[in-house]
Amino acid sequence: MRLGVVGAGAWGTALAQVAAARGPVTLWARSPALAADLRARRVNEAYLPGIALADAIEPSADLAALDACDALLLVTPAQAMRAVLGAIPSGGRPLILCSKGIEANSRLLMSEVAASLRPGAPIAVLSGPTFAHEVAAGLPAAVTLACADSDMCEALAARIAVPTFRAYVSDDVIGAEIGGAVKNVLAIACGVVEGAGLGRNAAAALIARGFAEMRRFGAARGARMETLAGLSGLGDLVLTCTSTASRNYSLGLGLGRGQSAAALLANRRTVAEGAFTAPVLAAAAAAAGVEMPIVQAVCALLADEAAVEAVVERLLARPRRAEG
């Protein structure tokens, strides 16, 4: 089975590296210059330096090269997913969505965007606690691969899995997506806690209460609680809420230290998905009648509507309630 990886950033390159262990991979880059550099130097110095590309990886900037692929892994920013789906070759090949976020204008999850544009294509979601540089270096990792078709899910999992990259299958596509989208926003909040010097007690409390918000929103959207308690939910939340290798956590770290969101976002080459997801998630939660005060606090900081001290004070002043 030839796989196509659409997006040659750090995560797309890392996934191509893993998939190349079991067969040929076409790695599509939006930039012809990047594709040419990948072919010439066999390393992605711009996004994943120090990792030599496997021989089975064929970089290309030509969308027609994806025609020969049996399945596609879409590894683009969430807000670009609709455009990418409209540009890639048509057909009924499986689409494995690897982006974590909610579309801004429609409030749709990535699987819902894909289903609306490619109604005949089988859709799967790959999500979990993964830093690209560790996966590409062959360090152990585990992910959730969610798809409604169990046979296809097993076949795709067997194709992408290697001993150091374990794929657990699930049929809860919505749950896998919600975990990945919400944790990005909560990771910003955890970075704020660290940047503001609020201590480890506060960080642990925020992760726990953030997970409660994730569960409430997930329940409103039909996610299963065991999915949210798994790799794509709690697992990913713990990883991105505790490491500066997380782009979202690093963004929050700057906010906690008093830097403006506009300045922090302007100086980034890579995308911190949580910054785009936060206001969309807050609006979707409000429409569903779901309380997400931590998400709302992140929104206020990203919009420069309040200082960190004021946001923290508001959270601490919330009425006491039963845990849940």
DRENSE-560834 format. One record per residue (C-alpha): residue in one letter; z, x, y negated. Coordinates in steps of 0.05 Angstrom, whole numbers. Layout:
DRENSE-560834
+------+--------+--------+--------+
| rolo |     pz |     px |     py |
+------+--------+--------+--------+
|    A |      Z |      X |      Y |
...
+------+--------+--------+--------+
//
This chain:
DRENSE-560834
+------+--------+--------+--------+
| rolo |     pz |     px |     py |
+------+--------+--------+--------+
|    M |      0 |      0 |      0 |
|    R |    -22 |     30 |    -66 |
|    L |     26 |     14 |   -123 |
|    G |     12 |     13 |   -197 |
|    V |     66 |     29 |   -247 |
|    V |     50 |      0 |   -315 |
|    G |     87 |     42 |   -367 |
|    A |     97 |    117 |   -367 |
|    G |    164 |    122 |   -403 |
|    A |    224 |    152 |   -369 |
|    W |    238 |     94 |   -322 |
|    G |    165 |     82 |   -305 |
|    T |    156 |    155 |   -288 |
|    A |    220 |    156 |   -246 |
|    L |    198 |     95 |   -207 |
|    A |    129 |    126 |   -196 |
|    Q |    164 |    188 |   -170 |
|    V |    204 |    147 |   -120 |
|    A |    145 |    104 |    -98 |
|    A |    101 |    165 |    -88 |
|    A |    144 |    186 |    -28 |
|    R |    112 |    131 |     14 |
|    G |     41 |    126 |    -13 |
|    P |     -6 |    133 |    -72 |
|    V |     15 |    110 |   -141 |
|    T |    -26 |     98 |   -204 |
|    L |     17 |    111 |   -265 |
|    W |    -13 |     76 |   -326 |
|    A |      4 |    102 |   -395 |
|    R |    -13 |     64 |   -459 |
|    S |    -29 |    129 |   -494 |
|    P |    -92 |    165 |   -471 |
|    A |    -62 |    230 |   -497 |
|    L |      0 |    221 |   -454 |
|    A |    -42 |    205 |   -393 |
|    A |    -84 |    267 |   -404 |
|    D |    -21 |    310 |   -413 |
|    L |      8 |    282 |   -348 |
|    R |    -55 |    299 |   -311 |
|    A |    -59 |    369 |   -340 |
|    R |     14 |    391 |   -336 |
|    R |     41 |    345 |   -281 |
|    V |    105 |    333 |   -318 |
|    N |    126 |    280 |   -369 |
|    E |    156 |    326 |   -421 |
|    A |    159 |    270 |   -473 |
|    Y |    203 |    223 |   -433 |
|    L |    226 |    256 |   -368 |
|    P |    225 |    332 |   -378 |
|    G |    237 |    380 |   -322 |
|    I |    213 |    335 |   -265 |
|    A |    147 |    355 |   -233 |
|    L |    103 |    295 |   -216 |
|    A |     92 |    283 |   -142 |
|    D |     22 |    298 |   -118 |
|    A |     11 |    224 |    -99 |
|    I |     17 |    202 |   -172 |
|    E |    -48 |    191 |   -209 |
|    P |    -38 |    182 |   -284 |
|    S |    -88 |    140 |   -323 |
|    A |    -96 |    105 |   -389 |
|    D |   -151 |     59 |   -361 |
|    L |   -127 |    -10 |   -343 |
|    A |   -185 |    -16 |   -294 |
|    A |   -151 |     37 |   -251 |
|    L |    -99 |    -16 |   -233 |
|    D |   -152 |    -58 |   -198 |
|    A |   -145 |    -15 |   -136 |
|    C |    -69 |    -28 |   -132 |
|    D |    -39 |    -77 |    -83 |
|    A |     23 |    -90 |   -126 |
|    L |     44 |    -73 |   -197 |
|    L |    111 |    -51 |   -224 |
|    L |    114 |    -71 |   -297 |
|    V |    159 |    -22 |   -335 |
|    T |    147 |    -38 |   -408 |
|    P |    194 |    -60 |   -464 |
|    A |    214 |   -133 |   -453 |
|    Q |    184 |   -155 |   -520 |
|    A |    117 |   -125 |   -498 |
|    M |    116 |   -159 |   -430 |
|    R |     73 |   -218 |   -452 |
|    A |     19 |   -173 |   -482 |
|    V |     18 |   -128 |   -421 |
|    L |     13 |   -187 |   -373 |
|    G |    -47 |   -211 |   -413 |
|    A |    -81 |   -144 |   -410 |
|    I |    -73 |   -121 |   -338 |
|    P |   -126 |   -139 |   -287 |
|    S |   -121 |   -210 |   -261 |
|    G |   -111 |   -228 |   -188 |
|    G |    -57 |   -251 |   -141 |
|    R |    -24 |   -184 |   -129 |
|    P |     52 |   -183 |   -132 |
|    L |     83 |   -166 |   -199 |
|    I |    150 |   -129 |   -197 |
|    L |    184 |   -137 |   -264 |
|    C |    228 |    -78 |   -283 |
|    S |    243 |    -94 |   -356 |
|    K |    311 |   -122 |   -376 |
|    G |    312 |   -172 |   -433 |
|    I |    296 |   -241 |   -460 |
|    E |    233 |   -255 |   -499 |
|    A |    250 |   -266 |   -572 |
|    N |    206 |   -324 |   -592 |
|    S |    209 |   -365 |   -529 |
|    R |    279 |   -346 |   -502 |
|    L |    246 |   -338 |   -434 |
|    L |    267 |   -288 |   -381 |
|    M |    213 |   -239 |   -359 |
|    S |    200 |   -277 |   -294 |
|    E |    189 |   -341 |   -334 |
|    V |    140 |   -305 |   -380 |
|    A |    103 |   -278 |   -320 |
|    A |    101 |   -346 |   -285 |
|    S |     72 |   -379 |   -347 |
|    L |     16 |   -327 |   -354 |
|    R |      3 |   -311 |   -280 |
|    P |     19 |   -375 |   -242 |
|    G |    -15 |   -351 |   -179 |
|    A |     19 |   -284 |   -174 |
|    P |     81 |   -272 |   -132 |
|    I |    137 |   -247 |   -177 |
|    A |    195 |   -201 |   -161 |
|    V |    249 |   -170 |   -204 |
|    L |    277 |   -100 |   -196 |
|    S |    344 |    -87 |   -230 |
|    G |    408 |    -48 |   -221 |
|    P |    450 |     11 |   -244 |
|    T |    398 |     66 |   -253 |
|    F |    389 |    122 |   -302 |
|    A |    318 |    147 |   -298 |
|    H |    334 |    222 |   -298 |
|    E |    381 |    214 |   -240 |
|    V |    333 |    173 |   -198 |
|    A |    276 |    222 |   -212 |
|    A |    320 |    280 |   -192 |
|    G |    334 |    248 |   -125 |
|    L |    407 |    230 |   -137 |
|    P |    432 |    169 |    -98 |
|    A |    421 |    100 |   -129 |
|    A |    417 |     28 |   -106 |
|    V |    381 |    -32 |   -137 |
|    T |    370 |   -106 |   -128 |
|    L |    300 |   -129 |   -111 |
|    A |    297 |   -204 |   -121 |
|    C |    240 |   -250 |   -100 |
|    A |    233 |   -322 |    -76 |
|    D |    189 |   -300 |    -18 |
|    S |    235 |   -264 |     31 |
|    D |    179 |   -233 |     73 |
|    M |    145 |   -204 |     11 |
|    C |    212 |   -180 |    -15 |
|    E |    226 |   -142 |     49 |
|    A |    157 |   -111 |     49 |
|    L |    163 |    -88 |    -23 |
|    A |    233 |    -61 |    -11 |
|    A |    208 |    -21 |     48 |
|    R |    151 |      7 |      6 |
|    I |    193 |     31 |    -53 |
|    A |    257 |     51 |    -17 |
|    V |    274 |    123 |      2 |
|    P |    340 |    150 |     29 |
|    T |    366 |    163 |    -41 |
|    F |    339 |     98 |    -71 |
|    R |    365 |     38 |    -33 |
|    A |    338 |    -31 |    -48 |
|    Y |    380 |    -92 |    -31 |
|    V |    339 |   -157 |    -27 |
|    S |    357 |   -224 |    -58 |
|    D |    323 |   -290 |    -72 |
|    D |    362 |   -301 |   -137 |
|    V |    310 |   -279 |   -188 |
|    I |    346 |   -312 |   -247 |
|    G |    413 |   -280 |   -230 |
|    A |    382 |   -210 |   -224 |
|    E |    349 |   -218 |   -292 |
|    I |    409 |   -246 |   -329 |
|    G |    453 |   -189 |   -306 |
|    G |    403 |   -138 |   -332 |
|    A |    393 |   -173 |   -399 |
|    V |    465 |   -188 |   -416 |
|    K |    493 |   -120 |   -396 |
|    N |    449 |    -87 |   -448 |
|    V |    484 |   -125 |   -504 |
|    L |    553 |   -112 |   -474 |
|    A |    537 |    -38 |   -470 |
|    I |    528 |    -37 |   -545 |
|    A |    597 |    -69 |   -553 |
|    C |    628 |    -16 |   -507 |
|    G |    595 |     39 |   -548 |
|    V |    626 |      8 |   -610 |
|    V |    695 |     11 |   -578 |
|    E |    686 |     85 |   -563 |
|    G |    656 |    102 |   -631 |
|    A |    712 |     66 |   -667 |
|    G |    765 |    102 |   -626 |
|    L |    796 |     38 |   -599 |
|    G |    818 |     69 |   -533 |
|    R |    807 |     61 |   -458 |
|    N |    850 |     -2 |   -454 |
|    A |    803 |    -37 |   -502 |
|    A |    742 |    -12 |   -465 |
|    A |    767 |    -38 |   -398 |
|    A |    785 |   -105 |   -429 |
|    L |    717 |   -111 |   -461 |
|    I |    680 |    -98 |   -396 |
|    A |    722 |   -151 |   -361 |
|    R |    715 |   -203 |   -416 |
|    G |    641 |   -186 |   -424 |
|    F |    631 |   -198 |   -350 |
|    A |    663 |   -266 |   -360 |
|    E |    612 |   -281 |   -413 |
|    M |    556 |   -259 |   -366 |
|    R |    582 |   -305 |   -312 |
|    R |    587 |   -365 |   -360 |
|    F |    516 |   -355 |   -385 |
|    G |    490 |   -343 |   -315 |
|    A |    522 |   -407 |   -289 |
|    A |    488 |   -445 |   -345 |
|    R |    420 |   -417 |   -324 |
|    G |    430 |   -428 |   -249 |
|    A |    448 |   -357 |   -228 |
|    R |    491 |   -345 |   -167 |
|    M |    559 |   -313 |   -180 |
|    E |    551 |   -264 |   -122 |
|    T |    487 |   -238 |   -154 |
|    L |    523 |   -226 |   -220 |
|    A |    579 |   -191 |   -182 |
|    G |    528 |   -145 |   -149 |
|    L |    485 |    -86 |   -168 |
|    S |    442 |   -121 |   -220 |
|    G |    503 |   -151 |   -256 |
|    L |    570 |   -117 |   -251 |
|    G |    541 |    -53 |   -224 |
|    D |    493 |    -45 |   -282 |
|    L |    547 |    -67 |   -331 |
|    V |    595 |    -12 |   -309 |
|    L |    542 |     42 |   -312 |
|    T |    515 |     26 |   -381 |
|    C |    583 |     11 |   -411 |
|    T |    611 |     80 |   -394 |
|    S |    559 |    132 |   -408 |
|    T |    523 |    161 |   -469 |
|    A |    461 |    167 |   -425 |
|    S |    454 |     92 |   -438 |
|    R |    411 |     79 |   -499 |
|    N |    449 |     15 |   -514 |
|    Y |    517 |     49 |   -508 |
|    S |    493 |    105 |   -554 |
|    L |    470 |     54 |   -605 |
|    G |    539 |     22 |   -603 |
|    L |    571 |     90 |   -610 |
|    G |    536 |    100 |   -676 |
|    L |    555 |     31 |   -700 |
|    G |    627 |     44 |   -683 |
|    R |    626 |    107 |   -724 |
|    G |    603 |     68 |   -785 |
|    Q |    528 |     81 |   -784 |
|    S |    481 |     24 |   -802 |
|    A |    441 |    -10 |   -748 |
|    A |    377 |     -3 |   -789 |
|    A |    385 |     73 |   -793 |
|    L |    403 |     80 |   -720 |
|    L |    344 |     39 |   -696 |
|    A |    295 |     73 |   -743 |
|    N |    311 |    141 |   -714 |
|    R |    300 |    122 |   -641 |
|    R |    238 |    140 |   -601 |
|    T |    259 |     98 |   -540 |
|    V |    278 |     24 |   -540 |
|    A |    350 |     -1 |   -538 |
|    E |    334 |    -69 |   -508 |
|    G |    403 |    -97 |   -525 |
|    A |    387 |    -95 |   -599 |
|    F |    329 |   -144 |   -589 |
|    T |    364 |   -185 |   -535 |
|    A |    430 |   -197 |   -573 |
|    P |    406 |   -249 |   -624 |
|    V |    362 |   -284 |   -573 |
|    L |    419 |   -287 |   -523 |
|    A |    467 |   -313 |   -575 |
|    A |    419 |   -368 |   -594 |
|    A |    405 |   -386 |   -521 |
|    A |    480 |   -388 |   -506 |
|    A |    494 |   -433 |   -566 |
|    A |    439 |   -480 |   -545 |
|    A |    470 |   -484 |   -475 |
|    G |    540 |   -494 |   -502 |
|    V |    564 |   -427 |   -474 |
|    E |    616 |   -386 |   -511 |
|    M |    597 |   -312 |   -518 |
|    P |    642 |   -283 |   -573 |
|    I |    628 |   -210 |   -555 |
|    V |    553 |   -222 |   -558 |
|    Q |    563 |   -256 |   -626 |
|    A |    603 |   -196 |   -650 |
|    V |    547 |   -149 |   -631 |
|    C |    498 |   -193 |   -668 |
|    A |    541 |   -188 |   -731 |
|    L |    542 |   -112 |   -727 |
|    L |    467 |   -106 |   -714 |
|    A |    453 |   -151 |   -774 |
|    D |    501 |   -110 |   -817 |
|    E |    538 |   -174 |   -832 |
|    A |    607 |   -146 |   -821 |
|    A |    644 |    -80 |   -812 |
|    V |    671 |    -59 |   -745 |
|    E |    743 |    -71 |   -767 |
|    A |    728 |   -143 |   -787 |
|    V |    691 |   -158 |   -723 |
|    V |    747 |   -130 |   -680 |
|    E |    799 |   -170 |   -721 |
|    R |    760 |   -234 |   -709 |
|    L |    758 |   -221 |   -634 |
|    L |    832 |   -206 |   -631 |
|    A |    848 |   -269 |   -671 |
|    R |    814 |   -316 |   -622 |
|    P |    861 |   -368 |   -592 |
|    R |    894 |   -349 |   -527 |
|    R |    866 |   -383 |   -466 |
|    A |    869 |   -382 |   -390 |
|    E |    830 |   -324 |   -360 |
|    G |    762 |   -343 |   -331 |
+------+--------+--------+--------+
//
